[in-house]
Amino acid sequence: MTAIGARTTAAVIRSVGIDARATPPSDDRTLELGGLFSSGEECYPQKVTFGDFLRIVHRDDFDPAKTAFFMPTAEGPCRFGQYAPYLRHVLDELGHTAVPVISPTSRNGYEGVGQFGGDTFRNVWRGLVAGDILRKMLLKTRPYETEPGAADKALEDGIRLLIKVLETEGL
């Protein structure tokens, strides 16, 4: 999922009353922490995903009682299906056995999200598509901008507006 997708997904989840936040942008610490819990044979996205989650766990203001990680899973040949079980293992190993890993599966159409399933996932999908369109517009526009940074500012303004809509309860 892109950074825009993570932000729009968190907005949709907030619309149903859950205090959701996207992981902060990845950095060097992401790769350092992700590398501690990977052998190097995993795909790069696994290292980044774990590194971003572990950055949260290692923050001074980390509160296990107010934290849950959302890590869906899917069937297929990709190792993505192993992210959630392995995340659970790593959290347990670090002593965070009470921190939930919410892991709906593609096996049943992600119905594991409970009462918010259908409408919430449709809105997540809408947010992902709209975010992708905004990014595509950025990439088409940026080469022609007359003021450096104007296209990126327009993208960020568009994302903020999209998030405001997606956070709306009952959308």
C-alpha positions in Angstrom: 0.0 0.0 0.0 1.3 3.5 -0.8 1.7 6.2 1.8 -1.3 7.9 0.4 -3.3 4.7 0.6 -2.3 4.2 4.2 -3.4 7.7 5.1 -6.8 7.3 3.3 -7.4 3.9 4.9 -6.7 5.4 8.3 -9.2 8.2 7.5 -11.9 5.6 6.6 -11.3 3.7 9.9 -11.6 6.9 11.8 -15.0 7.5 10.2 -16.3 4.5 12.2 -15.0 5.8 15.5 -11.6 4.1 15.7 -8.5 6.3 16.4 -6.5 5.0 13.4 -3.2 6.4 12.1 -1.0 5.5 9.2 2.6 4.6 10.1 4.9 7.5 9.7 7.0 7.7 6.5 9.8 5.1 6.4 13.3 6.2 7.1 16.7 4.7 7.9 15.5 3.5 11.3 12.8 1.5 9.4 15.4 -0.5 7.5 17.5 -0.9 10.6 14.7 -2.3 12.7 13.2 -4.3 9.8 16.6 -5.9 9.2 16.8 -7.1 12.8 13.8 -9.3 12.3 14.4 -10.5 8.7 16.9 -12.9 7.3 17.4 -11.1 4.0 15.5 -13.7 2.1 12.2 -12.0 2.5 10.9 -9.4 0.0 11.8 -5.8 0.6 8.2 -4.7 1.5 8.3 -7.1 4.4 11.4 -5.5 5.8 9.9 -2.0 5.4 6.5 -3.1 6.9 8.1 -4.6 10.0 10.5 -1.8 10.4 7.7 0.8 10.3 5.7 -1.2 12.9 8.7 -1.7 15.1 9.5 2.0 15.0 6.1 2.5 16.6 6.8 -0.1 19.3 10.2 1.6 20.1 8.8 5.1 20.4 8.9 6.7 23.9 5.2 7.4 23.8 4.2 3.8 22.7 1.2 2.6 24.7 0.5 -1.1 24.2 -3.0 -0.7 25.7 -3.9 1.8 23.0 -2.2 0.1 20.1 -3.3 -2.5 17.5 -1.6 -3.3 14.2 -3.7 -3.8 11.1 -2.0 -6.3 8.9 -4.4 -8.1 6.4 -3.4 -11.3 4.9 -4.0 -13.1 1.6 -3.7 -16.4 -0.1 -1.3 -17.1 -2.9 2.3 -17.6 -3.7 3.5 -14.3 -2.2 4.9 -14.3 1.3 2.5 -11.5 2.2 0.3 -14.2 3.8 3.0 -14.7 6.4 3.4 -11.0 7.5 0.6 -11.1 10.1 1.6 -14.4 11.8 5.2 -13.3 11.8 4.4 -9.9 13.2 2.4 -11.6 16.0 5.5 -13.8 16.7 7.8 -10.8 16.8 5.5 -8.8 19.1 5.3 -11.8 21.4 9.1 -12.1 21.3 9.4 -8.5 22.3 7.0 -9.0 25.2 4.0 -7.3 23.6 1.6 -10.2 23.8 -1.4 -8.0 24.5 -1.0 -5.8 21.4 -3.5 -7.1 18.9 -2.7 -7.8 15.3 -5.9 -7.4 13.3 -5.6 -9.6 10.3 -8.6 -10.0 8.1 -8.1 -12.5 5.2 -8.9 -12.5 1.6 -10.0 -16.1 2.0 -13.5 -14.9 3.1 -13.5 -11.5 1.3 -12.0 -9.8 4.4 -15.3 -10.2 6.3 -13.2 -10.6 9.5 -13.5 -6.8 10.1 -16.9 -7.4 11.7 -19.8 -5.1 11.6 -18.0 -2.4 9.5 -16.9 -4.8 6.8 -18.8 -4.1 3.6 -19.3 -0.3 3.7 -15.9 0.3 5.3 -14.0 -1.8 2.7 -15.9 -0.1 -0.1 -14.8 3.3 1.3 -11.2 2.0 1.7 -11.3 1.0 -1.9 -12.7 4.5 -2.9 -9.9 6.1 -0.9 -7.2 4.0 -2.6 -8.5 4.7 -6.0 -8.9 8.4 -5.4 -5.4 8.5 -3.9 -4.0 6.7 -7.0 -5.7 9.2 -9.2 -4.3 12.2 -7.3 -0.8 10.7 -7.5 -1.2 10.1 -11.3 -2.3 13.7 -11.6 0.8 14.8 -9.7 3.1 12.7 -12.0 1.4 14.2 -15.1 1.6 17.7 -13.8 4.9 18.0 -12.0 7.1 18.2 -15.1 5.2 21.2 -16.3 4.9 23.2 -13.1 6.1 26.8 -13.3 6.6 27.1 -9.6 8.9 24.4 -8.0 6.9 22.4 -5.5 3.5 23.7 -6.6 2.4 20.2 -7.9 3.4 18.6 -4.6 1.5 21.2 -2.7 -1.5 20.6 -4.8 -1.2 16.9 -4.2 -1.1 17.4 -0.4 -4.0 19.8 -0.6 -6.0 17.2 -2.5 -5.1 14.4 -0.1 -6.2 16.6 2.9 -9.6 17.2 1.2 -9.9 13.5 0.4 -9.1 12.6 4.0 -11.7 15.1 5.3 -14.4 13.4 3.1 -13.3 9.9 4.0 -13.3 10.7 7.8 -17.0 11.7 7.5 -19.1 9.3 9.5 -21.7 7.4 7.5 -20.2 8.2 4.1 
